[in-house]
Amino acid sequence: MNFRFLLISILLLFGCSEEPERSAFLMPDVAWSFREGSYENQKLFVEAVYQYNDELDSPIPEFYFQTSLPVSRVTVLYSYWVEKDDDWAEFREVVTIDSESGMLSLGELLFKLHEAVRPNLADQDRSYFEGLEFTSSGSTDQEYSFKLVLGS
């Protein structure tokens, strides 16, 4: 099966923006803050994301986070700023997220991403999830790369 075609299909069905410049975004309509605390497990985290979006009057379909990407690994690039000696420095990090079951679900992806980036983003102005921008396929058909899009 052509995994690139499958990813595009998933993007179209589950959160791909209609705007051409945002057509390669995953989960652009999911609201979340990386200022939220750590979660004991994925189930509690996903429940918190559903509640967060409900409180913003932007509900997410119940099955949404059970949707799986056709890959077992995702790398995500993100950046944050740190003040040092009255100056600001930008840091870039790459997080690698591996599936525990072979196919990475959106819930597992966002949960693991939250736990990985939260320590660096919790005190940042730009700490709000605005989606994942698809950047490339990885070295195999089982890996994709994204850039974390943050807002304030």
C-alpha positions as CSV (number, residue, x, y, z in Angstrom):
1,M,0.0,0.0,0.0
2,N,1.2,3.5,-0.7
3,F,1.7,5.0,2.8
4,R,1.9,8.6,1.5
5,F,-1.5,8.2,-0.1
6,L,-2.9,6.8,3.1
7,L,-1.4,9.7,5.2
8,I,-3.0,12.2,2.8
9,S,-6.3,10.4,3.1
10,I,-6.1,10.6,6.9
11,L,-5.2,14.3,6.8
12,L,-8.2,14.9,4.6
13,L,-10.6,12.9,6.9
14,F,-9.3,13.9,10.3
15,G,-8.3,17.5,10.6
16,C,-6.7,18.7,7.4
17,S,-7.4,22.4,6.8
18,E,-9.1,23.4,3.6
19,E,-6.7,26.3,3.2
20,P,-4.0,25.4,0.6
21,E,-1.2,26.8,2.8
22,R,-2.3,24.5,5.6
23,S,-3.2,21.5,3.6
24,A,-0.5,19.3,5.1
25,F,-1.5,19.9,8.7
26,L,-2.4,17.1,11.1
27,M,-4.9,18.0,13.9
28,P,-5.2,21.7,13.1
29,D,-8.6,21.9,14.8
30,V,-7.5,20.3,18.1
31,A,-7.0,22.9,20.9
32,W,-4.5,22.1,23.6
33,S,-2.1,23.8,26.0
34,F,1.3,22.4,26.8
35,R,1.0,24.3,30.1
36,E,-1.2,21.5,31.3
37,G,0.4,19.1,33.8
38,S,1.7,15.7,33.2
39,Y,-0.7,12.8,32.8
40,E,-0.4,9.3,34.3
41,N,-1.6,7.6,31.1
42,Q,-2.9,8.2,27.6
43,K,-6.5,7.5,28.5
44,L,-6.6,10.3,31.1
45,F,-4.7,12.6,28.7
46,V,-7.2,12.1,25.9
47,E,-10.1,12.6,28.2
48,A,-8.5,16.0,29.3
49,V,-8.1,17.0,25.6
50,Y,-11.8,16.2,24.9
51,Q,-12.8,18.2,27.9
52,Y,-10.5,21.1,27.0
53,N,-12.0,21.4,23.5
54,D,-15.6,21.0,24.9
55,E,-15.0,23.9,27.2
56,L,-13.9,26.0,24.2
57,D,-17.1,25.0,22.3
58,S,-15.0,23.2,19.8
59,P,-15.9,19.5,20.4
60,I,-13.8,16.7,18.8
61,P,-15.6,13.6,17.4
62,E,-15.5,10.8,19.9
63,F,-13.4,8.4,17.7
64,Y,-10.9,11.0,16.6
65,F,-7.9,10.0,18.8
66,Q,-8.3,6.3,18.0
67,T,-7.5,7.1,14.3
68,S,-4.1,5.6,13.4
69,L,-1.5,6.9,11.1
70,P,0.1,4.4,8.7
71,V,3.4,4.7,10.5
72,S,5.1,3.4,13.6
73,R,7.4,6.4,14.2
74,V,7.0,10.1,14.0
75,T,9.7,12.8,14.5
76,V,8.6,16.3,15.5
77,L,10.7,19.4,15.4
78,Y,9.8,22.3,17.8
79,S,11.5,25.4,19.1
80,Y,11.4,27.4,22.3
81,W,13.2,30.5,23.8
82,V,15.3,30.8,26.9
83,E,16.5,34.0,28.5
84,K,20.2,34.0,29.5
85,D,22.2,37.0,30.5
86,D,19.5,39.6,29.4
87,D,19.4,38.0,26.0
88,W,17.1,35.4,24.4
89,A,18.3,32.3,22.7
90,E,16.2,30.0,20.5
91,F,16.5,26.2,21.0
92,R,15.4,23.6,18.6
93,E,14.6,20.1,19.6
94,V,13.5,17.0,17.8
95,V,11.3,14.4,19.5
96,T,11.0,10.9,18.2
97,I,7.7,9.2,19.0
98,D,7.4,5.4,18.5
99,S,4.2,3.4,18.5
100,E,3.7,0.7,21.1
101,S,1.4,-1.2,18.8
102,G,2.9,-0.8,15.4
103,M,0.5,1.9,14.1
104,L,0.6,5.3,15.8
105,S,-2.8,6.6,16.9
106,L,-3.5,10.4,17.1
107,G,-4.1,9.9,20.8
108,E,-0.8,8.2,21.4
109,L,1.0,10.8,19.3
110,L,-0.4,13.8,21.1
111,F,0.0,12.2,24.5
112,K,3.6,11.3,24.0
113,L,4.3,14.7,22.3
114,H,2.7,16.5,25.3
115,E,4.9,14.6,27.8
116,A,8.0,15.2,25.8
117,V,7.7,18.9,25.1
118,R,5.8,20.1,28.2
119,P,9.0,20.7,30.3
120,N,10.3,23.1,27.7
121,L,7.0,24.7,26.6
122,A,5.1,25.1,29.9
123,D,6.5,28.5,30.7
124,Q,6.6,29.8,27.1
125,D,4.2,32.4,25.6
126,R,3.8,30.2,22.5
127,S,2.7,27.0,24.3
128,Y,-0.6,26.3,22.5
129,F,-0.9,23.4,20.1
130,E,-2.0,24.5,16.6
131,G,-1.3,21.3,14.8
132,L,1.5,19.4,13.2
133,E,2.8,20.5,9.8
134,F,3.9,17.6,7.6
135,T,7.5,18.1,6.5
136,S,8.6,14.8,5.0
137,S,8.6,11.1,4.9
138,G,11.3,9.5,6.9
139,S,14.0,7.1,5.7
140,T,11.4,4.3,5.6
141,D,7.7,4.1,4.8
142,Q,7.1,3.7,8.5
143,E,8.3,7.2,9.6
144,Y,7.0,10.7,9.0
145,S,8.4,14.1,10.1
146,F,6.4,17.0,11.3
147,K,7.0,20.5,12.7
148,L,5.0,21.4,15.8
149,V,3.0,24.6,15.2
150,L,2.6,26.7,18.4
151,G,0.5,29.7,19.2
152,S,-0.1,32.1,22.1
